[in-house]
Amino acid sequence: MPASGAEILVASLEAAGVEVVFGLPGVHNLAAWEALRESPIRLVGVRHEQAAAYAADGYARATGRIGVALVTTGPGAANTLGAVGEAWAGGAPILVIATDIPGALRRPGVYRGVLHECTDQRAMFAPVTKAQFSGPDAGPAIAAALEHPRRPVYLEVPTDALSAPGHSAPVETARPASSLRSNFAFDHGLVESLRSTVILSPRSTFKNVPRASRSSCSL
């Protein structure tokens, strides 16, 4: 039975069939790296957190499997956002695992200046992930990433939870994965309103638009 949160994290990755993790070590996530040393999962080190997320994206696109990036708190997590945005645009199922400051030092709504502290680290990932989770068990996050439409997900683990005794912390999601579909609803009303203004043709003929505002450029 796993003896620490880091071992729960690694065991849940193994249970989900993860074979490769891309990452960059930092003072906050070292317990996870130590646990991965005892795992058959291949750990590929990179020199920048963005590279870890891009590698996870490429792996997911090439294999159709979950791509995993493991990074550290604050600036380390923030460095992945450009790559996670690319994975979002490409519909790649990747999991970004980032540590947060110790839960014992976190005060909701209060910035205390703890090493690498962000006011709300999970909120940074909301625009580019379909769901954000917390806790050492990666299983629910991986399931959400692989559920169609496939998109990146974010898993946050407080540093002290990695070294805490091995019991699975409650898993929270700030945004249910199923709610993503509502973002892709076709707005028929908007299309109809635009048709009364613009008629698309090979010569891009404009209707009901004042002549002075029409571009002389041929689209």
N, C-alpha and C positions, 0 to 999 in steps of 0.2 A: 504493500500500500504506500502511495506517495507520502513522503515525510515533510514536504514543504510545498509552498505555493508554486515555486519554480518547477518542482517535479510534477505537480498537477498540470501545469501549463504544457510541459513536454509530453506527458502521458496523453493529454488530450490531442496534441498534434499527431502523435503516433497513431492513436485510435482513429483519427480522421484520414489516415493514409498519407500524411505529409512525409515526403522523402528529402526535401531540400528547404533550408531556411537561409535567406540572405540577410546579413546584418552588420552592424557596427557596434563594438562594445563601448560601454560607458560606465561610469562609477555606479549608476543606478541599476543597470540591468545585468551586472556581472553574475548574479545568482542564476539567471536563466542560461547564460553561457556555460556555467559550470554544470548545470543539469544536462545541457545538450552534449557535453563531453561523454556522458555515459549512455547516450542514445544512438541508435543506428541512423538517425536523421543526419544528413550531410549539412554541415554549417559552413557557408561560404562568406568569408569576410570581405568587406568592401572598404573604400576610403572615404566615402561620403554617404550620408543617409539617403540622399536622392538616388544614388546609384543602387542602393538596396531595393528601393521601391520600383525603380525602372527594371531591375533584374527580375523582381517578382512578377511584374507586368509581362515582360517578355516570356518568362517561364509559363505563365498562365495561358498566354496566347498560343504558344508553341505546343503545349501539352493538353490544354483543356482542363487542367487541374488547378487547384488553389495555389496561388503564389504567395509566399509568406516573407514579410520583411520584419526584422526585429531591430528596434532602435531605442534610444534612450530619451530621457525627459526633456521637455521644453524646446530649446533650439534644435535638438536632434530630431524630435518629432516634427517640428515645423519644417525642417529641411526636406521632408518627404512630400510636401503638399503639391508641388508642381508635377511630380511623377504620379501621384495618386489621382490628380485631376486628369492626366492623360489616360490612366486606366479607366477612370469613370467614362470619359468620352468614347473609349474603345470598347466598353462593355467587358472589361477583363475582371475576373474574380480574384482579387488579391486581399490579403489580410495584413494590415499594419498593426504590429504589436509594439506598443510604446509603454514605458514606465511613466509613472507620475511621482511627484514628491511623496514621502511617507504619509499615509493616511492620518497618522497621529499628529502631524504638523499642519494638515489641511484645515482651514476654517472657511466654510462656504461664504463667498462674497467678500472675503478679506484677503488682501495681498500682503504676505508677511516677509517677503524677500528671501525665502528659502532657496537654496541652490537650484537653478533652472526652473523655478516656479513660474507657471502661467496662471492667470486668473481663472481661465476655463479652457484647459487644453483640449478636452473633447469637442468643444464648440468649434474649434478651428477646423475640424474634419467634417462637420455637418454638411457643408456645401458640396463635398466631393466623395462622400460615402453614403451608402444606402441605410446604414445603421451604425450606431456606436455602442459598444459594450464595455462593461467593466468586470473585473474578476479574473482569476487565473485560468478558468476553464475556457478553452478556445472553441469547444465543440459547437455551441450555438452560433458563434460568429461565423465559423466556416460554413455551417448550414445555410445561413442567411446570404453569404456571398455567392454560393452556388445555386441558390434559388433564382429562377428566371423572373425578371431580367437580371442577368448577372452583373454585379457591380462590386467595387471595393467596399470593405467594411473595416472598422477600427476597433481594436481591443486595447483597453487601458488597464494597467496593473500597477497599483501603488507599490513603491519600492519595498516597503516593509511587508507587503503581502507575499512577495516572492520568498522571503525567508521565514515567514510565519509557519506555524504547524500546519500539517497537510489536511486542511479541510477546505472544501470548495466554497469560496465566497459567493454571495448571491450575484447572479448575472443580471445586469440592468441593460435596457436599451432605450436610448433617448428618442428613437424613431423606429417604429415597427417596419420591418423590411417590406411587408405587403403594401404599405402606404405609398411606396415608390410608384406603383402603377398609376396612381391618380395624377401624377405629374405628366403622363403621356396621353392624357385624354385629348381627343381631337375637338377643338373649339369650332363648331360649325357656325356659330353666331359671328365670331370674329371673321371667318373666311367670307361669309355673305356680306358683311359690312365693307370688307376690302374690295369685293367684286364691284360694288357700286362706284368705287373710286378709280380702280385700276383694272384695265382689261389687258391680260397678257397675250401677246401675239409674237410672231417672229420679228416684228418691227417694234415691239413694245409700245403699242399705241396707248396714249393716256386719255382718259375720259373724265370730265368733270373736274379737271385740274386747271386753275387759272394759267393762261398762257405765259404770264410773266414768271411763273414759278417752274415752268417746264425746263428740263435740261436740254441743251442742244446736243448732248452726247447720245449716240446710238447705243442702246444696251444690247 
